[in-house]
């Protein structure tokens, strides 16, 4: 009951909605192998299961699509309070997002989410990962490369 009350009170705050695009490890192989499709679904569920449900809503219906797709897009709603801390490894991503105009709390939340998903990428269970933020900024994580911040058009809400 306490969780429901916390969630309801935070839902009345200023939530931020953003997208998460996840490619299969198979890349552009057509048709997309069903095994890669299910592997990605399992990896993303594993990575995001630690998110506190009172702070995050994840629309992951596309993960369960019976038709294999090389790309699935999830919609995530994050409710305040946003993460205010980052680890040493995520500080650079958060700082780059803040410099590109992303709300500081959301920047830290995205940096921490990227850190949650990247081990699945490094394990070879998912391909490219990309976060699409409401201010037009994007965060792209390619397998075996550094995270890239793609600045939007300064649409800071």
Residue pairs with C-beta under 8 A, 6 or more apart in sequence:
3 53
3 54
6 54
7 53
7 54
7 55
7 79
10 54
10 55
10 79
10 80
10 81
11 79
13 79
13 80
14 80
15 77
15 78
15 79
15 80
16 77
16 78
16 82
16 103
16 106
16 109
16 134
17 75
17 76
17 77
17 78
17 134
18 75
18 76
18 78
18 106
18 110
18 131
18 132
18 133
18 134
19 73
19 74
19 75
19 76
19 131
19 132
20 73
20 74
20 75
20 76
20 113
20 117
20 129
20 130
20 131
20 132
21 71
21 72
21 73
21 74
21 128
21 129
21 130
21 131
21 132
22 40
22 44
22 71
22 72
22 73
22 74
22 117
22 126
22 127
22 128
22 129
22 130
23 40
23 70
23 71
23 126
23 127
23 128
23 129
24 32
24 33
24 36
24 37
24 39
24 40
24 68
24 69
24 70
24 71
24 126
24 127
25 36
25 39
25 40
25 124
25 125
25 126
25 127
25 143
26 32
26 33
26 36
26 70
26 127
27 70
27 127
28 70
29 36
29 70
30 70
31 68
32 68
32 69
32 70
33 68
34 68
36 68
37 65
37 68
37 69
39 125
39 126
40 63
40 72
40 125
40 126
40 127
41 63
41 64
41 72
42 125
43 120
43 123
43 125
43 126
44 60
44 63
44 74
44 117
44 120
44 126
45 60
45 63
46 120
47 116
47 117
47 119
47 120
48 56
48 58
48 60
48 116
48 117
50 116
51 58
51 116
54 79
55 78
55 79
56 76
56 77
56 78
56 79
57 76
57 77
57 79
58 74
58 75
58 76
59 74
59 75
59 76
60 74
62 69
62 72
62 73
62 74
63 72
63 74
65 72
76 113
78 106
78 109
80 105
81 105
82 103
82 105
82 106
82 108
82 109
83 105
83 108
83 109
83 112
84 105
84 108
85 108
86 93
86 94
86 108
86 111
86 112
87 112
87 115
89 115
90 108
90 111
90 112
90 114
90 115
91 111
93 107
93 110
93 111
93 114
93 139
93 147
93 149
94 104
94 107
94 108
94 110
94 111
95 107
96 149
97 106
97 107
97 110
97 111
97 133
97 137
97 139
97 149
98 104
98 107
100 135
100 137
100 149
100 151
100 152
101 135
101 137
101 151
101 152
101 154
101 156
102 110
102 133
102 135
102 137
102 156
103 135
103 156
106 133
110 131
110 133
110 139
111 139
113 131
114 129
114 131
114 139
114 141
114 147
117 126
117 129
117 141
118 129
118 141
118 147
120 126
121 127
121 129
121 141
121 143
122 143
122 144
124 143
127 143
128 140
128 141
128 142
128 143
129 140
129 141
130 138
130 139
130 140
130 141
131 138
131 139
132 138
133 139
133 152
134 155
134 157
135 152
135 154
135 155
135 156
135 157
136 151
136 152
136 153
136 154
136 155
137 149
137 150
137 151
137 152
138 149
138 150
138 152
139 147
139 148
139 149
139 150
140 147
140 148
140 149
140 150
141 147
141 148
142 148
